[in-house]
């Protein structure tokens, strides 16, 4: 039994969606109105009852659905796989990092399964820190499922060597330097 009502959880999920996909997250990747499409989609994803075994299939399903929704803005479906996957991975990471949603949706079971959200800095970190210097050098907008899987596999190896989860590598490579006084 949840200690939170369903309306609150829905509002929290919407809030996390808009925070995870900030105003600059998809800059130059989606047309005008794209962020709104992404956040509205993420806010409505059904997160209850997902199993660890089904997470990969759900991630692929959500990526395809979001890719399709973005393509409705300008009929260019191929170019939205990378931005769709990045948005979903940012959102799922933040769902996992949030105390309430982590507990309510059972996301503690997904720590080792979640993908690192890929962007230019993270992909450069994977190429630099791993034995994967031969990975395709592309922008997020050019990512496809095959290249993304290669990056995720390399990230998993790096994370295991660092004794952390792959999703958490984002914190290492997409992090501003400490504030200097």
C-alpha positions as CSV (number, residue, x, y, z in Angstrom):
1,X,0.0,0.0,0.0
2,X,1.4,3.4,-1.0
3,X,1.7,6.2,1.5
4,X,1.2,8.6,-1.4
5,X,-1.9,9.2,-3.4
6,X,-1.9,8.5,-7.1
7,X,-2.4,12.2,-7.9
8,X,0.7,13.2,-6.0
9,X,2.7,10.5,-7.7
10,X,1.5,11.7,-11.1
11,X,2.4,15.3,-10.3
12,X,5.8,14.2,-9.0
13,X,6.5,12.1,-12.1
14,X,5.6,15.2,-14.3
15,X,7.9,17.4,-12.2
16,X,10.8,14.9,-12.6
17,X,10.2,14.7,-16.3
18,X,10.5,18.5,-16.7
19,X,13.5,18.6,-14.5
20,X,15.3,15.7,-16.1
21,X,14.8,17.2,-19.6
22,X,15.9,20.8,-19.0
23,X,15.7,23.6,-21.6
24,X,19.2,22.9,-22.9
25,X,19.0,19.1,-22.9
26,X,17.8,18.7,-26.4
27,X,19.1,22.0,-27.8
28,X,19.6,21.7,-31.6
29,X,18.3,18.2,-31.6
30,X,14.5,18.6,-31.7
31,X,12.3,21.2,-33.4
32,X,10.4,23.9,-31.5
33,X,7.9,22.2,-29.2
34,X,10.0,19.1,-28.9
35,X,10.8,19.4,-25.2
36,X,7.1,19.8,-24.4
37,X,6.4,16.6,-26.4
38,X,9.1,14.7,-24.6
39,X,8.2,15.8,-21.1
40,X,4.5,15.2,-21.6
41,X,5.3,11.7,-22.9
42,X,7.6,11.0,-19.9
43,X,5.0,12.2,-17.4
44,X,2.6,9.6,-18.7
45,X,4.8,6.5,-18.8
46,X,3.4,3.7,-16.6
47,X,6.2,2.9,-14.2
48,X,4.3,0.6,-11.8
49,X,4.8,-3.1,-12.2
50,X,7.9,-3.0,-14.5
51,X,10.1,-6.0,-13.9
52,X,13.9,-6.1,-14.2
53,X,13.5,-8.6,-16.9
54,X,11.2,-6.4,-19.0
55,X,13.1,-3.1,-18.5
56,X,15.1,-3.4,-21.7
57,X,12.0,-4.2,-23.8
58,X,10.1,-1.3,-22.2
59,X,13.0,1.0,-22.8
60,X,13.0,0.1,-26.5
61,X,9.3,0.4,-26.7
62,X,9.3,3.9,-25.1
63,X,12.2,5.0,-27.3
64,X,10.2,4.0,-30.4
65,X,7.0,5.7,-29.2
66,X,8.8,8.9,-28.3
67,X,10.7,8.9,-31.5
68,X,7.4,8.6,-33.4
69,X,5.9,11.5,-31.4
70,X,8.9,13.7,-32.1
71,X,8.7,12.9,-35.8
72,X,5.2,14.2,-35.9
73,X,6.7,17.7,-35.5
74,X,8.5,17.5,-38.8
75,X,8.3,14.0,-40.4
76,X,12.0,13.1,-39.7
77,X,11.7,10.0,-37.6
78,X,15.3,8.6,-38.2
79,X,17.0,11.5,-36.5
80,X,15.1,11.2,-33.2
81,X,16.2,7.9,-31.8
82,X,19.2,9.3,-30.0
83,X,17.4,12.3,-28.4
84,X,14.5,10.0,-27.4
85,X,16.8,7.5,-25.7
86,X,18.8,10.2,-24.0
87,X,15.6,11.8,-22.6
88,X,14.2,8.5,-21.3
89,X,17.5,7.6,-19.7
90,X,17.7,11.0,-18.0
91,X,14.2,10.6,-16.8
92,X,14.6,7.0,-15.5
93,X,17.9,8.0,-13.7
94,X,16.1,10.8,-12.0
95,X,13.2,8.6,-11.1
96,X,15.7,6.2,-9.5
97,X,17.5,9.0,-7.7
98,X,14.3,10.4,-6.2
99,X,13.5,8.9,-2.8
100,X,9.7,8.8,-3.2
101,X,9.6,7.4,-6.8
102,X,12.5,5.0,-6.2
103,X,10.5,3.4,-3.3
104,X,7.0,3.6,-4.9
105,X,8.1,2.1,-8.3
106,X,10.7,-0.3,-6.9
107,X,13.6,1.2,-8.8
108,X,16.2,-0.1,-6.4
109,X,15.9,-3.3,-8.4
110,X,17.0,-1.5,-11.6
111,X,20.3,0.1,-10.5
112,X,22.5,-2.3,-12.5
113,X,20.1,-2.2,-15.5
114,X,19.7,1.5,-16.1
115,X,21.6,2.9,-19.0
116,X,23.9,5.9,-18.7
117,X,22.3,8.9,-20.5
118,X,24.5,9.5,-23.5
119,X,25.6,12.9,-24.6
120,X,28.8,14.3,-26.1
121,X,30.6,14.6,-22.7
122,X,29.6,11.1,-21.6
123,X,30.4,9.5,-24.9
124,X,33.9,11.2,-24.8
125,X,34.4,9.9,-21.3
126,X,33.5,6.4,-22.4
127,X,36.0,6.6,-25.3
128,X,38.7,8.1,-23.0
129,X,38.3,5.9,-19.9
130,X,37.5,2.6,-21.6
131,X,39.2,0.3,-24.0
132,X,36.7,1.5,-26.6
133,X,38.5,4.3,-28.4
134,X,37.2,2.8,-31.6
135,X,33.6,3.6,-30.8
136,X,31.8,5.7,-33.4
137,X,32.2,9.4,-32.9
138,X,28.8,10.7,-33.4
139,X,26.5,13.3,-31.8
140,X,23.4,12.2,-29.9
141,X,21.2,13.1,-32.8
142,X,23.2,10.5,-34.9
143,X,22.9,7.7,-32.4
144,X,21.2,4.5,-33.5
145,X,20.4,1.4,-31.5
146,X,23.6,-0.4,-32.5
147,X,26.0,2.4,-31.6
148,X,24.1,3.1,-28.4
149,X,24.5,-0.5,-27.4
150,X,28.2,-0.4,-28.1
151,X,28.5,2.7,-25.8
152,X,26.4,1.1,-23.1
153,X,28.4,-2.1,-23.2
154,X,31.7,-0.1,-22.9
155,X,30.1,2.0,-20.1
156,X,29.1,-1.2,-18.2
157,X,32.8,-2.4,-18.3
158,X,34.0,1.0,-17.0
159,X,31.4,1.0,-14.3
160,X,32.3,-2.5,-13.1
161,X,36.0,-1.5,-12.9
162,X,35.0,1.5,-10.9
163,X,32.6,-0.5,-8.7
164,X,29.6,1.6,-9.5
165,X,26.5,1.4,-11.7
166,X,26.6,2.4,-15.3
167,X,23.8,5.0,-14.9
168,X,26.0,6.8,-12.3
169,X,28.9,7.4,-14.8
170,X,27.0,10.4,-16.0
171,X,27.8,12.1,-12.7
172,X,31.6,11.6,-13.3
173,X,31.6,13.0,-16.8
174,X,28.8,15.5,-16.9
175,X,29.7,17.5,-13.9
176,X,30.8,21.2,-13.6
177,X,34.1,21.8,-11.9
178,X,34.0,22.8,-8.2
179,X,33.1,26.4,-7.5
180,X,36.2,28.5,-6.9
181,X,35.8,31.3,-4.4
